[in-house]
Structure formats: structure tokens, C-alpha cells
């Protein structure tokens, strides 16, 4: 009987999982694994871990939920620890796997892991089968390959909407092949270690990890509240949970698929209403795909200070409160104030304190604080991107770094430098000061 290993990455679900479905069809024995790489424990220069407490807590909840779904289908989740490529390959060899299925990733680090896995498997005669990306579109079926896609989102959207075919989401397997002998005992021991490491508290977080929670949020936002019908008008809200979809943490871990969201939006349009708001949710999913394609196209260029445009980012704009001779010590001081929410700019400080307390910030808030960090405080945009990578519960490499580069003027924004007027932003999106009052007690 053929043993197949499905390597879970950012596809932590059983619904609409092409790799898991492929593995289940061909396997006599199926081993489902997830690897915790010690690279996530790296500490950044300002003293925070690369993968912070909120991301770890959400991941722990997600893995526990995935393990329960697999158990209900006759399988289980084996959690591994160690350098990802070598550890996954060693596991495949140990259990005599003839094939590994997995989801492709777009960022350079994750792609390098894939290349290492494929090379090591090939040397051992084991087949590696990539099964798509965490995306709405099927990148392989687009008319143009990623390297020929335009760097401007509007051009990209017009191009893909002309040929847009979104496959229906795959049903979750009702039953999975049994695991190879001996693997379940190893899984039980490994899970105990992970649970101990994952004992993080996230009392203030709105989000609960796991596939069922993601699907429940989708059902709530569309069918229970009809909030999706007003999304376009409320999407920049900063305080209320239903102002925006808040799907991003489940999308980031793959416990909710973009195709499932699209499918439900189309059903909602057929059964209730189709308007600019329902379209705009799909529009945002295309933004997510756009940054993934940009990561595939530009590789490390999306993640370096000069960006995909290869230009020096602005240190200071004409609106800066700091002198042009900003030194490193001053830059670090400004960065610390920004991180801690003590810049003296109420809306910025409220956003940053929300991030520290919850691991989340609204999209509007992210744009505002990024503009201030780069253009008003003169701090390197990459520092902000790293800080967000650590803290955001919905961290996605391509979207996070792509949006930061965009705001810094070295990314995909055709207009170049984009400087936000914070007072105008506050007047437009927090006119009564409710958001600021929530996070900065006594200032309003």
C-alpha cells in the first residue's frame, strides 16, 4: 500500500484543500504533518520574536482544530520540530512515503524550503507534488505567467477579470486513509510539547483560530447579519468588528479558503443582493492575489529596502517634524515611540496600542501608521514591516511586505510617494473620536 505524506503549511483546513484531496485519492496510508521551524523563534533587534504571541496562539488553536477534523476522518496530525526541509524529508523517509503533497508558497524563504525539499526527495526517489497556492485564482491557468503580469494593480485587475474563472471549492473528504503504523504514538508525544510551547494568552483578541471559526465568521458576515451588503461603505471603519470582513487571519493560515469566500459571495448575490459591496469583497481578494503574484515575479525585490522599483525610499518628506540630518539613534528613538504608541499623534498611537493589545489593526489604520512612520518620522519602512510580521495575527508575507513597500513609494503604487494627512484621516474615519477614546483613555 502506497504511503503518502501531506505536508500542511498555510492550508490548515480539510475543506477545499487540493493537496489533501490528491493525497487521499492515491494513498493506501496517509500521514498528515505540520512542521514548527525554529526560525520563528528568532528575536528581532528590538526584542520581539519574529513570530509573536498572537500569531502563535492563533496557530495553536488552528492546529488543534485541524487535528480534531483529521481525527474525525480517521487520521491525525503529526507535529514536527526542526528545520523544515530536513525535518519533513526525514519524516517522509522514516515512514516509507513514496509521495509528498503540499501547497506552494510565494515568498522567497518559503520557496527556498520547497526547493530544498524537492531536491532531497528527488535524491531519494520520492515524488513531490505541489498543489496550487493559497489564492483565489489558479495562477497556472492565467494567460500570462507571473513574470509577465503588470506591476500596477488596476492593469492587473482588468487583465484577470477578462479571463477570470474561479474553480468551485472542493468538498472536505468524508474519510481519510489510515496512517502508517507507529505514527500515532509519535504524534501524541509531539502534541504535548507543542501545547506547552503554545501556552500564550490572547484575551483581547477578537479572533479564534481554526477552520470551524473561519467558516462561522463567513456565515456571520454574509448570512446572519447581511453586513457584506454594506461593506463598501463601512470597510474603512476602525472600531466595529462588522465594519469589514475580518477574514484575514483565517485566510493567512489557510483555515478558510479564498475560493470558499468567493463561492459564498456568488451564492449571496444570487439569493439576496448583488451590489458594489459584494463585488468589493472579491476586489480585495484580487488584491491579495496580486501581491502573491508580485512576490512570485519579483522575489526578494518585494522584501528589500529599495523595493521592486529599485529606488532609495524617502527618509523624510516635506511634512516631517524632524530635521534632514536624522541619525540612527534618532531613527531608533522614533521607531520605539511608534511601536509603543507614544508618538503624540492620537490616532496613530491608538492604532499602535490596539496592535500591541490584540495583534490586529484595521486596513485603514495600517495605511495611516505606515505613512507616519516612513514620511513623518523618517524611519525605514522595512522596520515597520518586520514589526507587523511579528505582531499581526493575520500576517501574510506578500500582503504585508507588498503593502509596506507600496506605502513607502518603492512598490506597486504608480503615484509614488503617498503621504497621509493624519488630521484629515481622523476627521474622516474617527470623527467622534470613539476609536481613539477606546485605546487612549481620557484623551477625547
C-alpha positions in Angstrom: 0.0 0.0 0.0 1.4 3.4 -1.0 2.3 5.7 1.8 1.7 9.4 1.0 2.6 12.4 3.2 0.6 15.6 3.1 2.7 18.4 4.3 0.4 21.1 5.8 1.7 24.6 5.5 -0.6 27.6 5.2 -3.5 25.3 4.2 -4.7 24.3 7.7 -8.1 23.0 6.7 -9.9 20.0 5.3 -12.3 21.9 3.0 -11.1 23.0 -0.4 -7.7 21.5 0.2 -6.3 20.3 -3.2 -3.2 18.7 -1.7 -5.1 16.7 0.9 -7.7 15.6 -1.6 -4.9 14.5 -4.0 -3.2 12.6 -1.2 -6.4 10.9 -0.1 -7.1 9.6 -3.6 -3.8 7.9 -4.2 -2.7 6.8 -0.7 -3.1 3.5 0.9 -1.6 5.0 4.1 -1.7 8.7 4.7 0.5 10.7 7.1 -0.5 14.4 7.7 2.3 16.5 9.1 3.0 20.1 10.2 6.5 21.3 11.0 7.4 24.0 13.5 10.6 25.6 12.2 12.8 27.2 14.9 13.3 30.2 12.6 10.1 31.5 14.0 11.7 31.8 17.4 14.3 34.3 16.1 14.3 37.6 18.1 14.3 40.8 16.2 16.7 43.6 17.2 14.1 45.5 19.2 13.5 42.5 21.4 10.3 40.9 19.9 10.1 37.4 18.4 9.7 37.0 14.7 6.5 35.1 15.4 4.8 36.9 18.3 2.4 35.7 20.9 -0.8 36.4 19.0 0.3 34.5 15.9 1.5 31.6 18.0 -1.8 31.5 19.9 -3.9 31.6 16.8 -1.7 29.0 15.1 -2.1 26.7 18.2 -5.8 27.0 18.1 -5.8 26.3 14.3 -3.7 23.2 14.6 -5.8 21.9 17.4 -8.9 22.4 15.3 -7.2 20.8 12.3 -6.2 17.8 14.4 -9.8 17.3 15.5 -11.1 17.4 11.9 -8.5 14.9 10.8 -9.3 12.6 13.7 -13.0 12.7 12.8 -12.0 11.4 9.4 -9.8 8.6 10.6 -6.4 10.4 10.5 -4.4 12.7 12.8 -1.9 15.5 12.7 1.8 14.7 13.4 3.6 17.9 14.5 7.3 18.0 13.8 10.0 20.3 15.2 13.2 21.3 13.4 14.5 23.0 10.2 11.5 22.5 7.9 13.0 21.0 4.8 15.3 18.4 6.5 12.7 17.5 9.1 9.9 16.9 6.6 12.1 14.9 4.3 13.4 12.8 7.3 9.8 12.1 8.3 8.9 11.0 4.8 11.8 8.7 4.6 11.2 7.2 8.1 7.7 6.2 7.1 8.5 5.0 3.6 6.4 7.6 1.8 6.5 7.5 -1.9 4.9 10.9 -2.4 4.6 14.2 -0.7 1.7 16.6 -1.5 1.8 20.2 -0.4 0.6 23.8 -1.1 3.0 26.1 -2.9 4.1 29.3 -1.3 5.1 32.6 -2.9 7.7 34.3 -0.6 11.4 33.6 -1.2 12.1 31.9 2.2 9.2 29.5 1.8 10.1 28.8 -1.8 13.6 28.0 -0.8 12.3 25.5 1.7 10.3 23.9 -1.2 13.3 23.7 -3.4 15.3 22.1 -0.7 12.5 19.5 0.0 12.2 18.7 -3.7 15.9 18.3 -4.2 16.2 16.0 -1.2 13.2 14.0 -2.1 14.4 13.6 -5.7 17.7 12.2 -4.5 15.7 9.5 -2.6 13.2 8.7 -5.4 10.2 10.3 -3.6 7.8 12.3 -5.7 7.0 15.9 -4.6 3.6 17.2 -5.8 2.8 20.9 -5.4 -1.0 21.5 -5.4 -1.6 25.2 -6.2 -1.4 28.3 -4.0 -3.4 29.9 -1.3 -5.2 32.1 -3.8 -8.5 32.9 -5.5 -7.1 32.5 -9.0 -5.4 29.5 -10.5 -2.1 31.1 -11.3 -1.2 28.3 -13.7 -4.3 28.9 -15.9 -3.7 32.7 -16.3 -2.9 33.8 -19.8 0.3 35.4 -18.7 2.8 33.9 -16.3 3.5 35.9 -13.1 6.7 37.3 -14.6 4.7 39.0 -17.4 1.9 40.4 -15.2 1.7 44.2 -14.9 3.1 45.8 -11.7 0.1 48.1 -11.4 -3.0 46.6 -9.7 -5.6 48.3 -11.9 -4.0 46.9 -15.0 -3.7 43.5 -13.3 -7.3 43.5 -12.3 -8.6 44.5 -15.8 -6.4 41.7 -17.2 -7.5 38.9 -14.9 -11.2 39.9 -14.8 -11.4 39.4 -18.5 -10.4 35.7 -18.1 -11.5 35.1 -14.5 -12.6 31.6 -13.8 -12.7 30.6 -10.2 -13.0 26.8 -9.6 -15.6 25.7 -7.1 -14.2 24.8 -3.7 -13.5 21.1 -3.1 -15.6 19.2 -0.6 -13.8 18.0 2.5 -13.0 14.3 2.4 -15.5 12.3 4.5 -12.9 9.7 5.4 -9.1 9.6 5.0 -6.8 6.6 4.6 -5.3 5.3 7.8 -1.9 6.5 9.0 1.2 4.2 8.8 1.8 2.0 11.8 3.5 3.7 14.8 2.9 7.3 13.7 0.0 8.0 16.1 2.2 7.3 19.2 4.8 9.8 18.0 2.0 12.3 17.3 0.7 12.2 20.8 4.1 12.9 22.3 4.8 15.7 19.9 1.5 17.4 20.5 2.1 17.6 24.3 5.3 19.6 23.6 3.6 21.9 21.2 0.8 22.6 23.6 3.3 23.6 26.3 5.1 25.9 23.9 1.9 27.4 22.7 0.5 28.4 26.1 0.0 32.0 25.1 -2.8 34.3 26.3 -4.8 36.4 23.9 -7.7 37.6 26.0 -8.2 40.7 24.0 -8.1 39.1 20.6 -11.3 39.1 18.6 -10.1 36.0 16.7 -10.2 32.3 17.4 -8.2 30.0 15.2 -9.5 27.1 13.3 -11.5 26.1 10.3 -14.8 26.0 12.0 -14.3 29.5 13.4 -13.3 30.8 10.0 -16.4 29.3 8.3 -18.5 30.6 11.2 -17.2 34.2 10.6 -18.0 33.8 6.9 -21.6 32.7 7.7 -22.0 35.5 10.3 -20.8 38.3 7.9 -22.9 37.2 5.0 -25.9 35.3 6.1 -26.6 36.1 9.7 -26.0 39.9 9.6 -26.0 40.8 5.9 -23.0 43.0 6.8 -21.5 42.2 3.4 -24.2 44.2 1.7 -22.8 47.5 3.1 -19.1 46.5 3.0 -18.1 49.2 0.6 -19.5 52.0 2.8 -18.2 50.6 6.1 -14.9 48.9 5.2 -12.7 51.7 6.5 -14.3 51.6 9.9 -11.7 51.2 12.6 -13.7 50.2 15.7 -16.6 47.8 15.0 -15.9 44.2 14.0 -18.5 44.0 11.3 -17.4 47.2 9.5 -15.1 44.9 7.5 -15.0 41.2 6.7 -12.1 40.4 9.2 -11.5 37.2 7.2 -7.8 37.8 7.0 -6.4 35.7 10.0 -8.2 32.6 8.7 -7.0 33.3 5.1 -3.4 33.8 6.4 -3.3 30.3 8.0 -5.4 28.7 5.2 -8.1 27.7 7.6 -10.5 29.5 5.3 -10.0 29.4 1.5 -10.4 32.3 -0.9 -12.4 30.1 -3.2 -14.9 29.3 -0.4 -15.4 33.0 0.3 -15.9 33.7 -3.5 -18.4 30.8 -3.8 -20.4 32.1 -0.8 -20.3 35.7 -2.2 -21.7 34.4 -5.5 -24.4 32.5 -3.7 -25.3 35.5 -1.7 -25.6 37.6 -4.8 -27.9 35.0 -6.4 -30.1 34.6 -3.3 -30.1 38.1 -1.6 -28.4 41.0 -3.4 -25.6 41.9 -5.8 -24.1 45.3 -5.4 -20.8 47.3 -5.2 -20.2 45.9 -1.7 -20.3 42.3 -2.7 -18.1 43.0 -5.7 -15.7 44.8 -3.4 -15.0 41.8 -1.3 -13.9 39.9 -4.4 -11.9 43.1 -5.4 -10.0 42.7 -2.1 -9.3 39.0 -2.7 -7.8 40.1 -6.1 -5.5 42.5 -4.2 -4.4 39.5 -2.1 -3.7 37.5 -5.3 -1.9 40.5 -6.9 0.7 40.7 -4.1 1.2 37.0 -4.2 1.9 37.2 -8.0 4.2 40.2 -7.3 6.2 38.0 -4.8 6.5 35.3 -7.5 7.5 37.9 -10.1 10.0 40.0 -8.1 11.2 37.5 -5.4 13.5 39.2 -2.9 12.8 42.6 -4.6 9.5 42.8 -2.8 11.2 42.4 0.6 14.2 44.7 0.3 14.5 48.4 1.2 14.8 49.6 -2.4 11.7 47.6 -3.4 10.6 46.4 -6.8 11.3 49.8 -8.2 15.0 49.7 -7.2 15.0 53.2 -5.8 16.0 54.7 -2.5 12.9 55.1 -0.3 12.2 58.5 1.2 13.7 59.1 4.6 11.8 62.4 5.2 9.1 64.2 3.4 8.4 68.0 3.5 5.8 67.3 6.2 8.4 65.8 8.5 8.7 67.2 12.0 12.4 66.1 12.1 15.5 67.7 10.6 17.0 66.3 7.5 20.1 65.1 9.4 18.2 62.4 11.1 20.8 60.0 12.7 20.4 56.3 13.5 19.9 57.0 17.3 17.1 59.4 16.5 15.6 56.9 14.0 15.6 54.2 16.6 14.0 56.6 19.1 11.3 57.5 16.7 10.7 53.8 15.9 10.4 53.0 19.6 7.8 55.7 20.1 5.8 54.5 17.1 5.9 50.9 18.3 4.8 51.7 21.8 2.1 54.2 20.7 3.7 57.2 22.2 4.3 59.5 19.2 1.9 62.1 20.5 -0.4 61.7 17.4 -3.6 60.3 19.0 -4.9 58.3 16.0 -1.5 56.7 15.3 -1.0 55.9 19.0 -4.4 54.4 19.3 -3.8 52.2 16.3 -0.4 51.0 17.6 -1.8 50.3 21.1 -4.6 48.3 19.5 -2.0 46.2 17.7 0.0 45.6 20.9 -3.1 44.5 22.7 -4.9 42.4 20.1 -2.5 41.5 17.3 -4.8 43.3 14.8 -5.3 46.6 13.2 -7.8 47.8 10.5 -6.6 48.2 7.0 -7.2 52.0 7.2 -5.1 52.1 10.4 -2.3 50.2 8.8 -2.0 52.7 6.0 -2.1 55.7 8.3 0.6 54.4 10.7 2.8 53.3 7.8 2.6 56.7 6.2 3.6 58.4 9.5 6.5 56.0 10.2 8.1 56.5 6.8 7.2 60.0 5.8 6.8 61.9 9.1 9.2 60.1 11.4 11.8 59.2 8.7 12.1 55.5 9.8 13.0 52.8 7.4 9.8 51.1 6.1 11.4 47.6 6.4 11.5 48.1 10.2 7.7 48.7 10.2 7.2 45.6 8.0 9.2 43.4 10.4 7.3 44.8 13.4 4.0 43.9 11.7 5.3 40.5 10.8 5.9 39.8 14.4 2.6 41.1 15.8 -0.1 40.7 13.2 -2.4 37.7 13.8 -3.2 37.8 10.1 0.4 38.1 8.8 0.8 37.2 5.2 4.3 37.7 3.7 3.3 39.0 0.3 0.4 41.3 1.5 2.3 42.7 4.5 5.6 43.5 2.7 3.8 44.5 -0.6 1.6 47.0 1.3 4.5 48.4 3.2 6.6 48.9 0.0 3.5 50.4 -1.6 3.2 53.0 1.1 6.9 53.7 1.2 6.9 54.6 -2.5 9.1 51.7 -3.6 6.4 49.2 -4.5 3.4 49.0 -6.8 1.9 52.4 -6.3 2.0 54.2 -9.7 1.7 57.5 -7.9 4.9 57.0 -6.0 5.1 58.6 -2.5 1.8 58.7 -0.7 1.6 60.8 2.4 -1.4 60.8 4.6 -2.7 63.8 6.5 -3.5 62.3 9.9 -5.9 65.0 10.9 -8.0 64.5 7.8 -7.9 60.8 8.3 -9.1 61.2 11.9 -11.9 63.5 10.8 -13.0 61.1 8.1 -12.7 57.8 9.9 -13.0 58.6 13.6 -15.0 61.8 13.5 -16.4 61.4 17.1 -13.1 60.2 18.5 -14.6 56.8 19.5 -11.6 54.8 18.3 -9.1 57.0 20.0 -11.1 57.1 23.2 -11.2 53.3 23.2 -7.4 52.9 23.1 -6.2 56.1 24.6 -8.4 56.6 27.7 -9.0 60.2 28.7 -7.7 61.9 25.6 -11.1 62.7 24.0 
